[in-house]
Amino acid sequence: MRKLALSNEILMSVDKPARYIGNEVNMVRKNPDEVEIRFAMCFPDVYEIGMSHLGIQILYDMFNQRQDVYCERVYSPWSDLHKVMKEQEIPLFTLETQSPVKDMDFLGITIQYEMCYTNILQILDLSGIPLFAEMRTEEDPIVIGGGPCTYNPEPLADFFDLFYIGEGETRYDELFELYKSVRQQGGTRQEFLRAACHLPGMYVPSLYEVSYKEDGLIASFTPKYDDVPSTVRKEVQMDLTNTYYPKKPLVPFIKVTQDRVVLEIQRGCIRGCRFCQAGMIYRPTRERELSMLKSCAKEMLESTGHEEISLSSLSSSDYSQLAELIDYLMEFREKGVNISLPSLRIDAFSLDVMSKVQDVRKSSLTFAPEAGSQRLRNVINKGLTEEVILNGAGLAFEGGWQKVKLYFMLGLPTETEEDQKEIPRLADKIARRYYEIPKEKRGGKCQITISTSFFVPKPFTPFQWAPMHPKEEYLARARIVNEEMKEQLNRKSMKYNWHEADVTVLEGVFARGDRRVGQVLLKAYEKGCLFDAWSEFFDNQKWMEAFEECGVSIDFYNLRVREMDEVLPWDFIDCGVSKTFLMREWQRAREGEVTPNCSMKCSGCGAAQFGGGVCLEHQN
């Protein structure tokens, strides 16, 4: 077994050397010579971000429960160490054993966000693994991708051997057994991949071919061989109670983004917002049983020493036993453990819960109306009326809150200038509601922070056919919001921030791109693009040069209207939500019709095929 170790001289020359030394609390230690499979689990971003990712913690624990597997970790080296490793030809290594990533059997990369794609190439490059899958030999690990971005894996298709579509708890054991079997029989990596494509949820890009029409649209996407499946259905873990969950999660030496115990209370969302990919691909909504959550919370707090626990969910308010769970966690609150409750709606129950667990005077209330006007909230199926928003804000102010953060999107389908102006107008109405409280009962001036991001259409949403806008148009819309804010009575109580339009444009290309945009990704990396999700590193000029040199049109992927009969790059994936349902929702959006959420009425999205969760409740 080869071992690598950065010299003290190198470690002392880079920022936060603890990112690279391992040995954290609860790190798994095994003898690599006594296992049959070595798996490098990678999050293609800096250590502080990767260590905060629950999915990796789950799989790290799950894989290492197997005696024949050793799962180790690797993250993107920060720019300072990246430079040193390139100059001194130091191969990328795992944190657990300081072994070269290239010596692993698998390199598993979690793909969370399009703007991390150049970091994926960094991982391969520093590891000494050929960037293109077709160039790899028997000496190279199997490179497998997972995570939400695999619901359109095509921009990365040339760089990966295999993609796992869906939730990781279900098929990895079978994949590992298959790998051992093929290897014991002297099989090649290609024979393994050919066999792996028959496992549910597994997509091997090299076994499919794409042809294009003269106008650039996809003509066909077909398997190369008769026995290769034409459709890949996502994997879903239906029983979230009797499954893997890390009782002893890793505890970093340095402060990370989520420096706390994370308790996932459910998966999926009943709300049906038409812009939200997570709300579609994680259907059906499934809850973890209260007894399991209580047990996990206690064990994780004891095994980590963390002083905060956060409830993880797309919509925590919809968890049916939230009140009982909070009552239990309050016992830890009395022992000095803070409780974090993201993703709550502003209603009487949620505010009552938050007032129990937060210092109201210090904390801010976060709320996402997404659109300023009622018309546009209906278009996106947000399911919120102005009355509900103002009533909730009023309850919060009366409960002692003064700080409110409001999140909106600009560039949504059918959006008009009037819709844009309604954003600061709604914020002003919320501020007015605060000043309706008698002065002696207020704690001073209220603070309302408006933040707008720019809408990016995502695969497997009703808006996947929608066109985007040029960068200049996004910025023009932000200026309209900013100017309108100056006209409001309570403008001194309001602050406005908006997202970078350059990043939005690139995110749009890679969210809905096909295999042809992979060459742009490679060209950008060769030009030095890295950590593109970080504003201090993002270099839009290099990206624009890469598109031009590759002859790839941004407008083709972002600005044109996609027709209903167009072959989309991700059409071969069955995410559980039918294309017929998405088309119906796209039509209802353009007509401004609201679709009831899953707890009120089944909309027939197709997720009932999995036979459980909220869908099963509707059948009873």
Buried (B, 14 or more C-beta within 10 A) or exposed (E): EEEBEBEEEBBEEBEBBEBBEBEBEBBBEBEBEEBBBBBBBBBBBBBBBBBBBBBBBBBBBBBBEBEEBBBBBBBBBBBEBBEBBEEEEBBBBBBBBBBBBBBBBBBBBBBBBBBBBBBBBBBBBBBBBBBEBEEBEEEBBBBBBBBBBBBBBBBBBBBBBBBBBBBBBBBBEBBBEBBBEBBEEEBEBBEBBBBBBEBBBBBBBBBBEBEBEEEEBBEEBEBEEEEBBEEBBBBBBBEBEEBBBBBBBBBBBEEBEBBBBBBBBBBBBBBBBBBBBBBBBBBBBBBBEBEBBBEBBBBBBEBBEBBBBBBBBBBBBBBBBBEEBBEBBBEBBEEEBBBBBEBBBBBEEBBEBBBBBBEBEEBBBBBBBBBBBBBBBBBBBBBBEBEBBBBBBBBBBBBBBBBBBBBBBBBBBBBEEEBBBBBBBBBBBBBBBBBEBEEEEBEEEBBBBBBBBBBBBBBBBBBBBBBBBBBEBBBBBBEBBBEBBEEBEBBEBBBBEBBBBBBBBBBBBBBBBBBBBBBBBBBBBBBEBBBBBBEEEBBBEBBBBBBEBBEBBBEBBBBBEBEEEEBBBBEBBBBBBBBEBBBBBBEBBEEBEBBEBBBEEBBEBBBBBBEBBBBBBEEE
